Amino acid sequence: MAKGLEFFRRMLEEEREKLLRELEVLKSQKVSGAVSHTDHMAEVATDAFDQACGQSLERHLEKLLQEIEYALSKFEKGTYGICEKCGQPIEETRLETLPQALYCLECQYRYEMNPRRG
Protein backbone atom coordinates (compact mmCIF):
# COMPACT_ATOMS: atom_id res chain seq x y z
CA MET A 1 0.00 0.00 0.00
CA ALA A 2 1.47 3.29 -1.11
CA LYS A 3 -0.32 5.34 1.57
CA GLY A 4 0.52 2.91 4.35
CA LEU A 5 -1.60 1.33 7.01
CA GLU A 6 -1.14 4.22 9.46
CA PHE A 7 -2.81 6.57 6.98
CA PHE A 8 -5.93 4.39 6.97
CA ARG A 9 -5.84 3.85 10.73
CA ARG A 10 -5.81 7.63 11.24
CA MET A 11 -8.69 8.02 8.77
CA LEU A 12 -10.74 5.46 10.67
CA GLU A 13 -9.90 6.93 14.08
CA GLU A 14 -10.85 10.43 12.91
CA GLU A 15 -14.11 9.11 11.47
CA ARG A 16 -14.83 7.27 14.74
CA GLU A 17 -14.33 10.48 16.73
CA LYS A 18 -16.58 12.41 14.32
CA LEU A 19 -19.32 9.79 14.60
CA LEU A 20 -19.08 9.72 18.39
CA ARG A 21 -19.48 13.51 18.50
CA GLU A 22 -22.47 13.38 16.14
CA LEU A 23 -24.13 10.67 18.21
CA GLU A 24 -23.53 12.64 21.39
CA VAL A 25 -25.20 15.71 19.86
CA LEU A 26 -28.13 13.65 18.62
CA LYS A 27 -28.64 12.01 21.99
CA SER A 28 -28.40 15.32 23.85
CA GLN A 29 -30.98 16.82 21.48
CA LYS A 30 -33.26 13.86 22.13
CA VAL A 31 -32.98 14.35 25.89
CA SER A 32 -33.46 18.11 25.79
CA GLY A 33 -35.80 18.09 22.78
CA ALA A 34 -38.96 20.05 23.27
CA VAL A 35 -42.12 18.17 22.56
CA SER A 36 -45.01 20.36 21.55
CA HIS A 37 -48.07 19.93 23.67
CA THR A 38 -50.65 20.66 21.06
CA ASP A 39 -53.55 18.99 19.46
CA HIS A 40 -52.86 20.61 16.11
CA MET A 41 -52.55 17.75 13.66
CA ALA A 42 -49.79 19.38 11.59
CA GLU A 43 -47.57 20.01 14.62
CA VAL A 44 -48.13 16.49 15.95
CA ALA A 45 -47.21 15.08 12.53
CA THR A 46 -44.11 17.28 12.33
CA ASP A 47 -42.99 16.14 15.79
CA ALA A 48 -43.52 12.49 14.86
CA PHE A 49 -41.61 12.96 11.58
CA ASP A 50 -38.72 14.73 13.32
CA GLN A 51 -38.53 12.00 15.94
CA ALA A 52 -38.53 9.25 13.30
CA CYS A 53 -35.81 11.03 11.29
CA GLY A 54 -33.69 11.44 14.41
CA GLN A 55 -34.03 7.77 15.29
CA SER A 56 -33.20 6.71 11.75
CA LEU A 57 -30.12 8.95 11.68
CA GLU A 58 -29.02 7.63 15.06
CA ARG A 59 -29.31 4.01 13.88
CA HIS A 60 -27.36 4.85 10.72
CA LEU A 61 -24.56 6.53 12.67
CA GLU A 62 -24.39 3.62 15.12
CA LYS A 63 -24.12 1.17 12.20
CA LEU A 64 -21.31 3.23 10.66
CA LEU A 65 -19.58 3.34 14.03
CA GLN A 66 -19.76 -0.46 14.28
CA GLU A 67 -18.24 -0.77 10.81
CA ILE A 68 -15.42 1.61 11.78
CA GLU A 69 -14.78 -0.26 15.03
CA TYR A 70 -14.66 -3.56 13.16
CA ALA A 71 -12.21 -2.15 10.61
CA LEU A 72 -10.00 -0.87 13.44
CA SER A 73 -10.07 -4.32 15.05
CA LYS A 74 -8.73 -5.76 11.79
CA PHE A 75 -5.50 -3.81 12.35
CA GLU A 76 -4.94 -5.80 15.53
CA LYS A 77 -5.47 -9.07 13.65
CA GLY A 78 -3.26 -7.97 10.75
CA THR A 79 -6.11 -8.38 8.29
CA TYR A 80 -6.94 -4.76 7.50
CA GLY A 81 -7.16 -4.14 3.75
CA ILE A 82 -7.70 -7.82 2.93
CA CYS A 83 -10.95 -8.87 1.24
CA GLU A 84 -12.99 -11.06 3.56
CA LYS A 85 -14.34 -13.02 0.60
CA CYS A 86 -11.36 -13.80 -1.64
CA GLY A 87 -8.40 -12.94 0.61
CA GLN A 88 -6.85 -10.56 -1.91
CA PRO A 89 -5.84 -6.98 -1.06
CA ILE A 90 -8.62 -4.40 -1.27
CA GLU A 91 -7.82 -1.67 -3.79
CA GLU A 92 -6.19 1.37 -2.17
CA THR A 93 -8.50 3.76 -4.01
CA ARG A 94 -11.47 1.86 -2.52
CA LEU A 95 -10.02 2.15 0.98
CA GLU A 96 -9.43 5.87 0.46
CA THR A 97 -13.12 6.25 -0.31
CA LEU A 98 -14.46 3.68 2.14
CA PRO A 99 -11.78 2.81 4.70
CA GLN A 100 -14.09 0.32 6.44
CA ALA A 101 -14.61 -1.71 3.23
CA LEU A 102 -14.74 -5.47 3.82
CA TYR A 103 -14.50 -6.60 0.21
CA CYS A 104 -12.51 -5.80 -2.91
CA LEU A 105 -14.49 -4.22 -5.74
CA GLU A 106 -14.98 -7.50 -7.59
CA CYS A 107 -16.35 -9.34 -4.54
CA GLN A 108 -18.50 -6.34 -3.58
CA TYR A 109 -19.95 -6.28 -7.09
CA ARG A 110 -20.70 -10.01 -6.96
CA TYR A 111 -22.34 -9.59 -3.55
CA GLU A 112 -24.52 -6.74 -4.77
CA MET A 113 -25.59 -8.71 -7.84
CA ASN A 114 -26.50 -11.77 -5.75
CA PRO A 115 -26.48 -11.02 -2.00
CA ARG A 116 -27.61 -14.55 -1.07
CA ARG A 117 -24.66 -16.28 -2.70
CA GLY A 118 -21.97 -13.54 -2.43
Secondary structure by P-SEA (a helix, b strand, c coil): ccccaaaaaaaaaaaaaaaaaaaaaaaaaaaabbbbccccaaaaaaaaaaaaaaaaaaaaaaaaaaaaaaaaaaaaaccccccccccccccaaaaaacccccccaaaaaaaaaccccc
